[in-house]
Amino acid sequence: MYEFAVTPAITQLRRPGVTITEVTPGAVGDEIGLEANDRIVKVNGRAVRDYLDFRFQTAGETELIFQVKKTQGETVEIEFDRDEGEDLGLMFEQIAPRQCANECLFCFTKGNPEGARPSLFIRDEDIRLSFLYGNYTTLSSITSAEMDRIVEQRLSPQYVSVHATDLKTRAFLLGVPESRADISDKIRFLLDNDIEIHAQVVLCPTINDGDILEKTLRDLAADHPKVISTAIVPMALTRFNTDERLTRVTPEFCRETIVRVEKLQKEFRRTLGKTFAFLGDEIYINAGVEIPSRRHYGSYPQIEDGVGMMRTFLNKFESFLDGKRPRRAKEVRAHGVAIVPHAGETPVPEHLLSKKKRPHGTLLTGEMFAPILRGEIDRYNRRTRSRLKVVSVPNNYFGGDVAVAGLLSGQDFEARKESIAGDFVIVPKVCVKSDEPVFIDGMALEDLKSRMPVPLLPMDTDDLLDFLSPHLVK
């Protein structure tokens, strides 16, 4: 989930129209007198609810009439022509998301510390964010009007949290009556109208595993290729999850799940021509089983759900050590029209860029990824005579089973500062909020930098390879 995409639920008033945040100087919007903070309420007589509506209603139109609520309070109509395909030069506010009405047993909001950022408690259930950012919805409380909008505006693909096709199981997991949990008609409506779906199963031991999981995967595979893929990801309990109906994911459970799902994957590859159902990386790592090959994942349709990330990293690092420069990763789920803000980059100090001095520093990462990263960094060290050290960081902020790098907090990193060696320390860029330089516990990036004994550099895999490449002998 992109946290910035749900933040407007607590920061933004719901008002008619869509508010302009920026107007490109000299563009059509500027020429017709539009300004930042103006609200476009209607386009050619049709109400505008958000920037998706605006794009849909202006697409292909050369003769336009905007009804605009100006910042001073007056409402004006602006009639104008533009060339076909000419950009209006407007940027808009984020969508204020529709919120979820379910009471899922495993909902991530139930595992948050009491003082966590308010946006972490937003449970979004919004078909627009599903289309724009790949946020999952359960469809259980999506209205018929929203379903019609998906079809009319071709908001495809949609990302759907199915969890189980057995109705009693699904209703139990979602904490709603079976009548609400039943989305079979909604799924059929979308598929009949050529809307594609990526499905998700959050796997909860003793609830939706075993025979129920097999039924779910077979039911979904029956609608391939319109149901493109299914991700099976393990539930993770923090120290704040106290629901006794939930059972922790164990290595033995992961091994049993792999054996069972692998049989189905072989069947799907034979009948569908692709793996279709993908297990999350955590399941393989917890089981102590080797990550599948590149071929297994195909086009990596569920990589942003933690499916295939490890294989991508391993292959990219292997190519890097072979002297090839892998292409920078692209966001798979974020649609081309989605607003994706960025908090900015932390420049690498000049003295650390010297080719004469071999890198000597520390990489902090989550407990799950640390052994994999350490193995690749050790190979780099041997090749280049560098002195890079990988340090595993326990997640004390959430605790419990949480071991992924992306949920590490500023205070978790600070707690490991005594383990830092060398001239710099690198932390995963994914830990820093994408539209604001803060960690998940609210600690500002600058605050953590000031508490570290050496320069702190947030980096993703591509940044790391760029940083290390000058010292690699080809």
C-alpha positions as CSV (number, residue, x, y, z in Angstrom):
1,M,0.0,0.0,0.0
2,Y,1.2,3.5,-0.8
3,E,0.7,5.4,2.5
4,F,0.7,8.8,0.8
5,A,-2.4,7.7,-1.2
6,V,-4.5,7.2,2.0
7,T,-3.2,10.3,3.9
8,P,-5.9,12.6,2.4
9,A,-8.5,10.6,4.4
10,I,-7.3,12.6,7.4
11,T,-6.0,15.8,5.9
12,Q,-8.4,16.7,3.2
13,L,-12.1,17.8,3.3
14,R,-14.5,16.1,1.0
15,R,-15.9,18.8,-1.3
16,P,-17.5,18.8,-4.8
17,G,-15.0,19.0,-7.6
18,V,-11.2,18.6,-7.8
19,T,-8.7,21.1,-6.5
20,I,-5.8,22.3,-8.7
21,T,-2.5,22.2,-6.9
22,E,-0.2,23.5,-9.7
23,V,-0.6,25.2,-13.1
24,T,2.2,25.0,-15.7
25,P,3.1,28.5,-16.8
26,G,2.2,29.1,-20.5
27,A,0.0,25.9,-20.8
28,V,-3.7,26.0,-21.7
29,G,-4.7,26.0,-18.0
30,D,-2.6,29.1,-17.4
31,E,-3.9,30.8,-20.5
32,I,-7.6,30.4,-19.5
33,G,-6.9,31.9,-16.0
34,L,-6.9,28.8,-13.8
35,E,-4.8,29.1,-10.6
36,A,-3.7,26.8,-7.8
37,N,-6.5,26.2,-5.3
38,D,-9.2,26.7,-7.9
39,R,-11.7,23.8,-7.9
40,I,-13.1,22.4,-11.1
41,V,-16.6,21.3,-10.3
42,K,-18.0,20.4,-13.7
43,V,-16.7,19.5,-17.2
44,N,-19.2,20.0,-20.1
45,G,-22.0,19.9,-17.6
46,R,-20.9,16.7,-15.8
47,A,-19.9,16.7,-12.2
48,V,-16.3,16.0,-11.4
49,R,-15.5,14.0,-8.2
50,D,-11.7,13.6,-8.5
51,Y,-8.9,13.8,-11.0
52,L,-9.8,10.5,-12.5
53,D,-13.2,11.9,-13.4
54,F,-11.5,15.0,-14.8
55,R,-9.2,12.9,-17.0
56,F,-12.0,10.7,-18.2
57,Q,-14.3,13.6,-19.1
58,T,-11.6,15.7,-20.8
59,A,-10.0,12.8,-22.8
60,G,-10.3,13.4,-26.5
61,E,-12.4,16.6,-26.0
62,T,-11.3,19.7,-27.9
63,E,-14.2,21.9,-27.0
64,L,-14.6,22.3,-23.2
65,I,-16.6,24.2,-20.6
66,F,-15.3,24.2,-17.1
67,Q,-17.4,25.2,-14.1
68,V,-14.8,26.5,-11.6
69,K,-15.0,27.5,-8.0
70,K,-12.4,30.3,-7.6
71,T,-10.3,30.7,-4.5
72,Q,-12.1,34.0,-3.8
73,G,-15.5,32.1,-3.6
74,E,-17.2,33.0,-6.9
75,T,-18.2,30.3,-9.4
76,V,-17.3,31.0,-13.1
77,E,-17.7,29.2,-16.4
78,I,-14.8,29.0,-18.7
79,E,-15.4,28.0,-22.3
80,F,-12.4,27.3,-24.5
81,D,-11.0,25.2,-27.4
82,R,-7.7,23.2,-27.4
83,D,-5.8,21.2,-30.0
84,E,-6.4,17.5,-29.9
85,G,-4.2,15.8,-27.3
86,E,-2.9,19.2,-26.0
87,D,-2.0,19.0,-22.3
88,L,-3.8,21.4,-20.0
89,G,-0.9,21.7,-17.7
90,L,-2.8,21.0,-14.5
91,M,-1.8,19.1,-11.4
92,F,-4.4,18.0,-8.8
93,E,-4.9,17.1,-5.2
94,Q,-4.7,13.5,-4.1
95,I,-7.9,11.5,-3.9
96,A,-9.5,11.3,-0.5
97,P,-10.0,7.5,-0.2
98,R,-13.2,5.7,0.6
99,Q,-12.7,3.8,3.9
100,C,-13.2,0.1,4.6
101,A,-16.2,-1.1,6.7
102,N,-14.8,-4.6,7.3
103,E,-13.4,-5.9,10.6
104,C,-10.8,-8.3,9.2
105,L,-9.1,-10.5,11.8
106,F,-5.7,-9.8,10.5
107,C,-6.1,-6.1,9.5
108,F,-2.7,-4.3,9.7
109,T,-4.3,-1.4,11.7
110,K,-4.8,-3.8,14.6
111,G,-1.1,-4.4,14.8
112,N,0.0,-0.7,15.0
113,P,1.5,0.8,18.1
114,E,-0.8,3.2,19.8
115,G,1.2,6.3,18.9
116,A,1.7,5.5,15.2
117,R,1.1,8.0,12.5
118,P,-2.7,8.6,11.9
119,S,-2.4,7.6,8.3
120,L,-1.4,4.1,9.3
121,F,-4.8,3.6,10.9
122,I,-6.6,4.4,7.6
123,R,-8.3,1.2,6.2
124,D,-8.9,2.1,2.5
125,E,-11.4,0.3,0.4
126,D,-11.3,2.3,-2.8
127,I,-11.6,1.1,-6.4
128,R,-9.8,4.2,-7.6
129,L,-6.7,3.6,-5.5
130,S,-6.8,0.0,-6.6
131,F,-6.6,1.1,-10.2
132,L,-4.0,3.9,-9.6
133,Y,-1.7,2.3,-7.0
134,G,-2.6,-1.4,-6.8
135,N,-4.1,-1.1,-3.3
136,Y,-6.2,-4.1,-2.6
137,T,-10.0,-4.0,-2.0
138,T,-12.3,-6.7,-0.7
139,L,-15.2,-5.5,-2.9
140,S,-17.5,-6.4,0.0
141,S,-18.8,-2.9,0.5
142,I,-18.3,-1.5,-3.0
143,T,-21.6,0.0,-4.3
144,S,-23.2,-0.7,-7.7
145,A,-22.4,2.8,-8.7
146,E,-18.7,2.2,-8.0
147,M,-18.9,-1.1,-10.0
148,D,-20.4,0.8,-12.9
149,R,-17.7,3.4,-12.7
150,I,-15.0,0.7,-13.0
151,V,-16.5,-0.5,-16.2
152,E,-17.4,2.9,-17.7
153,Q,-14.0,4.4,-17.0
154,R,-12.1,1.2,-17.7
155,L,-10.4,1.2,-14.3
156,S,-8.5,-2.1,-15.0
157,P,-6.9,-4.0,-13.6
158,Q,-8.4,-4.1,-10.1
159,Y,-6.6,-5.7,-7.2
160,V,-8.9,-7.8,-5.1
161,S,-8.3,-9.4,-1.6
162,V,-10.2,-12.6,-2.0
163,H,-8.7,-14.5,0.9
164,A,-11.1,-17.5,0.4
165,T,-13.8,-18.4,-2.1
166,D,-15.4,-20.5,0.6
167,L,-18.1,-18.1,1.8
168,K,-18.2,-19.0,5.4
169,T,-14.4,-18.7,5.7
170,R,-14.4,-15.4,3.9
171,A,-17.1,-13.9,6.1
172,F,-15.2,-15.1,9.2
173,L,-12.0,-13.5,8.0
174,L,-13.6,-10.2,7.1
175,G,-15.8,-10.1,10.2
176,V,-18.9,-9.4,8.2
177,P,-22.2,-11.3,7.4
178,E,-22.0,-13.8,4.6
179,S,-24.3,-11.6,2.5
180,R,-21.7,-8.9,2.4
181,A,-18.8,-11.2,2.1
182,D,-20.2,-12.8,-1.0
183,I,-18.6,-11.0,-4.0
184,S,-19.2,-13.7,-6.6
185,D,-21.7,-11.5,-8.6
186,K,-19.3,-8.5,-8.4
187,I,-16.4,-10.6,-9.7
188,R,-18.5,-12.0,-12.5
189,F,-19.8,-8.5,-13.4
190,L,-16.2,-7.2,-13.7
191,L,-14.9,-10.2,-15.7
192,D,-17.9,-10.2,-18.0
193,N,-17.1,-6.5,-18.8
194,D,-13.4,-7.4,-19.5
195,I,-12.0,-5.9,-16.3
196,E,-8.9,-7.8,-15.3
197,I,-8.2,-8.8,-11.7
198,H,-5.1,-9.5,-9.7
199,A,-6.1,-11.5,-6.6
200,Q,-4.6,-11.8,-3.1
201,V,-4.9,-14.4,-0.3
202,V,-3.6,-13.4,3.1
203,L,-2.8,-16.8,4.5
204,C,-3.9,-17.4,8.1
205,P,-3.0,-20.8,9.5
206,T,-5.9,-23.1,10.4
207,I,-8.4,-20.7,8.8
208,N,-7.9,-20.4,5.0
209,D,-5.1,-22.8,4.3
210,G,-5.1,-26.5,3.3
211,D,-8.2,-27.6,1.3
212,I,-9.8,-24.1,1.5
213,L,-6.7,-22.6,-0.1
214,E,-6.6,-25.2,-2.8
215,K,-10.3,-24.5,-3.6
216,T,-9.7,-20.7,-3.7
217,L,-6.8,-21.1,-6.1
218,R,-8.7,-23.5,-8.4
219,D,-11.7,-21.2,-8.4
220,L,-9.7,-18.2,-9.3
221,A,-7.6,-20.1,-11.9
222,A,-10.9,-21.1,-13.6
223,D,-11.3,-17.4,-14.6
224,H,-7.8,-17.0,-16.0
225,P,-6.7,-15.0,-18.1
226,K,-9.1,-12.3,-16.8
227,V,-8.0,-13.2,-13.3
228,I,-4.3,-12.6,-14.2
229,S,-2.6,-13.8,-11.1
230,T,-3.0,-14.6,-7.4
231,A,-0.5,-13.7,-4.6
232,I,-0.5,-15.9,-1.4
233,V,1.2,-13.9,1.4
234,P,1.5,-14.9,5.0
235,M,-0.2,-13.0,7.8
236,A,2.2,-11.3,10.2
237,L,1.4,-10.7,13.8
238,T,3.0,-7.8,15.7
239,R,3.2,-7.7,19.5
240,F,0.0,-5.7,19.5
241,N,-2.1,-8.4,17.8
242,T,-3.9,-10.2,20.6
243,D,-6.7,-11.9,18.8
244,E,-6.7,-15.6,20.0
245,R,-8.3,-16.7,16.8
246,L,-5.1,-16.1,14.9
247,T,-2.2,-18.6,14.8
248,R,1.4,-17.6,14.1
249,V,3.0,-18.6,10.8
250,T,5.8,-21.1,11.5
251,P,8.6,-22.6,9.4
252,E,6.8,-25.9,9.4
253,F,3.6,-24.3,8.2
254,C,5.5,-22.6,5.4
255,R,7.1,-25.8,4.3
256,E,3.7,-27.6,4.2
257,T,2.2,-24.7,2.2
258,I,5.0,-24.8,-0.3
259,V,4.6,-28.5,-1.0
260,R,0.9,-28.1,-1.4
261,V,1.0,-25.0,-3.6
262,E,3.8,-26.3,-5.8
263,K,1.6,-29.2,-7.0
264,L,-1.0,-26.6,-8.1
265,Q,1.6,-24.4,-9.7
266,K,2.8,-27.4,-11.8
267,E,-0.8,-28.0,-12.8
268,F,-1.4,-24.4,-13.7
269,R,1.8,-24.2,-15.8
270,R,0.6,-27.2,-17.7
271,T,-3.0,-26.1,-18.2
272,L,-2.7,-22.2,-18.2
273,G,0.9,-21.8,-19.5
274,K,2.0,-19.9,-16.4
275,T,2.5,-20.3,-12.6
276,F,-0.6,-18.1,-11.9
277,A,-0.5,-18.6,-8.1
278,F,2.6,-17.1,-6.4
279,L,3.8,-17.5,-2.8
280,G,5.2,-14.5,-1.0
281,D,9.0,-14.4,-0.5
282,E,8.5,-14.6,3.3
283,I,7.1,-18.1,2.9
284,Y,10.2,-19.5,1.2
285,I,12.6,-17.7,3.6
286,N,10.7,-18.8,6.7
287,A,10.7,-22.3,5.4
288,G,14.4,-22.3,4.6
289,V,13.6,-23.1,1.0
290,E,15.5,-21.7,-2.1
291,I,13.7,-18.8,-3.8
292,P,12.3,-20.0,-7.2
293,S,13.9,-19.0,-10.5
294,R,13.3,-16.0,-12.7
295,R,11.2,-18.2,-15.0
296,H,8.8,-19.1,-12.2
297,Y,7.6,-15.5,-11.8
298,G,7.1,-14.6,-15.4
299,S,6.5,-10.8,-15.6
300,Y,6.5,-10.4,-11.8
301,P,2.8,-9.4,-11.7
302,Q,2.7,-9.3,-7.9
303,I,6.2,-8.1,-7.0
304,E,5.0,-5.1,-5.0
305,D,3.1,-7.6,-2.8
306,G,6.5,-9.1,-1.8
307,V,6.3,-11.8,-4.5
308,G,9.6,-12.2,-6.4
309,M,11.4,-9.3,-4.8
310,M,14.2,-11.6,-3.6
311,R,14.7,-13.2,-7.0
312,T,14.8,-9.8,-8.7
313,F,17.5,-8.7,-6.2
314,L,19.6,-11.8,-6.6
315,N,19.4,-11.7,-10.4
316,K,20.2,-8.0,-10.5
317,F,23.2,-8.4,-8.2
318,E,24.5,-11.3,-10.2
319,S,24.3,-9.3,-13.4
320,F,26.0,-6.4,-11.6
321,L,28.9,-8.6,-10.5
322,D,29.2,-9.9,-14.1
323,G,29.8,-6.4,-15.2
324,K,26.4,-5.7,-16.6
325,R,24.3,-2.7,-15.6
326,P,20.8,-3.8,-14.9
327,R,17.9,-1.4,-15.7
328,R,16.5,0.6,-12.9
329,A,13.3,-0.8,-11.5
330,K,9.9,0.6,-12.3
331,E,6.9,0.7,-10.1
332,V,4.7,-2.1,-11.5
333,R,1.4,-1.2,-10.0
334,A,1.3,2.6,-10.1
335,H,-0.6,3.6,-13.2
336,G,0.8,6.2,-15.6
337,V,-1.8,8.8,-14.5
338,A,-1.3,8.2,-10.8
339,I,0.1,11.1,-8.7
340,V,3.3,9.7,-7.0
341,P,5.0,12.3,-4.9
342,H,8.6,11.9,-3.8
343,A,10.4,13.2,-0.7
344,G,13.6,13.9,-2.5
345,E,17.1,12.3,-2.5
346,T,19.9,12.3,0.0
347,P,23.1,13.2,-2.0
348,V,26.2,11.0,-1.4
349,P,29.0,13.2,0.1
350,E,31.8,13.8,-2.3
351,H,34.5,12.2,-0.2
352,L,32.6,8.9,-0.3
353,L,32.6,8.9,-4.1
354,S,36.4,8.6,-4.5
355,K,37.4,5.7,-6.7
356,K,40.8,5.5,-5.0
357,K,39.3,4.5,-1.7
358,R,37.5,1.2,-1.4
359,P,34.0,1.4,0.3
360,H,34.1,0.9,4.0
361,G,30.7,1.1,5.6
362,T,27.6,-0.5,7.1
363,L,24.3,-1.6,5.5
364,L,21.4,-1.9,8.0
365,T,18.4,-4.0,6.9
366,G,15.6,-6.2,8.2
367,E,16.2,-9.6,9.7
368,M,14.5,-11.4,6.8
369,F,16.7,-9.8,4.1
370,A,20.0,-9.6,6.0
371,P,21.3,-13.1,5.2
372,I,20.6,-12.7,1.5
373,L,22.1,-9.2,1.3
374,R,25.1,-10.4,3.4
375,G,25.8,-13.2,0.9
376,E,25.9,-10.8,-2.0
377,I,27.9,-8.1,-0.2
378,D,30.5,-10.7,0.9
379,R,31.0,-11.6,-2.8
380,Y,31.4,-7.9,-3.7
381,N,33.9,-7.5,-0.8
382,R,36.0,-10.4,-2.1
383,R,35.9,-9.1,-5.6
384,T,36.8,-5.5,-4.8
385,R,38.7,-5.8,-1.4
386,S,36.0,-3.5,0.1
387,R,35.0,-3.6,3.7
388,L,31.2,-3.5,3.7
389,K,29.3,-4.9,6.7
390,V,25.6,-6.0,6.8
391,V,23.9,-5.6,10.1
392,S,20.5,-7.2,10.8
393,V,18.0,-4.9,12.6
394,P,15.3,-6.4,14.8
395,N,11.9,-4.6,14.5
396,N,11.2,-3.6,18.1
397,Y,8.7,-1.0,17.0
398,F,6.2,-3.6,15.8
399,G,7.8,-6.7,17.3
400,G,6.1,-10.1,16.9
401,D,6.8,-11.7,13.5
402,V,7.6,-8.5,11.6
403,A,11.0,-8.9,10.0
404,V,10.7,-7.1,6.6
405,A,13.0,-4.2,6.0
406,G,10.2,-1.8,4.9
407,L,8.6,-1.6,8.4
408,L,11.8,-0.7,10.3
409,S,11.5,2.5,12.2
410,G,13.9,5.3,13.0
411,Q,14.3,4.1,16.6
412,D,15.1,0.5,15.3
413,F,18.0,1.9,13.3
414,E,19.2,4.1,16.1
415,A,19.2,1.1,18.5
416,R,21.8,-0.5,16.2
417,K,24.2,2.4,15.8
418,E,26.8,0.8,18.1
419,S,27.2,-1.9,15.4
420,I,28.1,0.6,12.7
421,A,31.6,0.5,11.3
422,G,33.3,2.5,8.6
423,D,32.7,5.8,6.9
424,F,28.9,5.6,6.2
425,V,25.7,3.7,7.0
426,I,23.1,2.8,4.4
427,V,19.4,2.2,5.3
428,P,16.7,0.9,2.9
429,K,15.0,3.8,1.1
430,V,11.7,2.1,1.4
431,C,11.7,2.8,5.1
432,V,11.4,6.6,4.4
433,K,7.9,7.8,3.6
434,S,7.8,8.5,-0.1
435,D,6.3,12.0,0.2
436,E,7.8,13.2,3.4
437,P,11.3,12.4,4.9
438,V,10.1,10.6,8.0
439,F,10.2,7.0,9.2
440,I,7.2,4.9,10.1
441,D,7.5,5.9,13.8
442,G,7.4,9.6,12.9
443,M,11.1,10.2,13.4
444,A,12.4,12.6,10.8
445,L,15.2,11.5,8.5
446,E,17.3,14.5,9.6
447,D,16.9,13.6,13.2
448,L,18.2,10.1,12.6
449,K,21.1,11.5,10.6
450,S,22.1,13.7,13.5
451,R,22.2,10.8,15.9
452,M,24.4,8.6,13.7
453,P,28.2,8.6,14.0
454,V,28.7,8.7,10.2
455,P,26.7,10.0,7.2
456,L,23.4,8.1,6.7
457,L,22.3,7.3,3.2
458,P,18.8,5.9,2.3
459,M,19.2,3.7,-0.8
460,D,17.2,1.2,-2.9
461,T,18.9,-1.6,-4.8
462,D,19.6,0.6,-7.9
463,D,21.1,3.4,-5.7
464,L,23.3,0.8,-4.0
465,L,24.6,-0.6,-7.3
466,D,25.3,2.9,-8.6
467,F,27.3,3.6,-5.5
468,L,29.3,0.4,-5.6
469,S,29.9,0.2,-9.4
470,P,33.0,2.4,-9.6
471,H,35.0,-0.1,-7.6
472,L,34.0,-3.2,-9.5
473,V,36.8,-4.5,-11.7
474,K,35.2,-5.7,-14.9
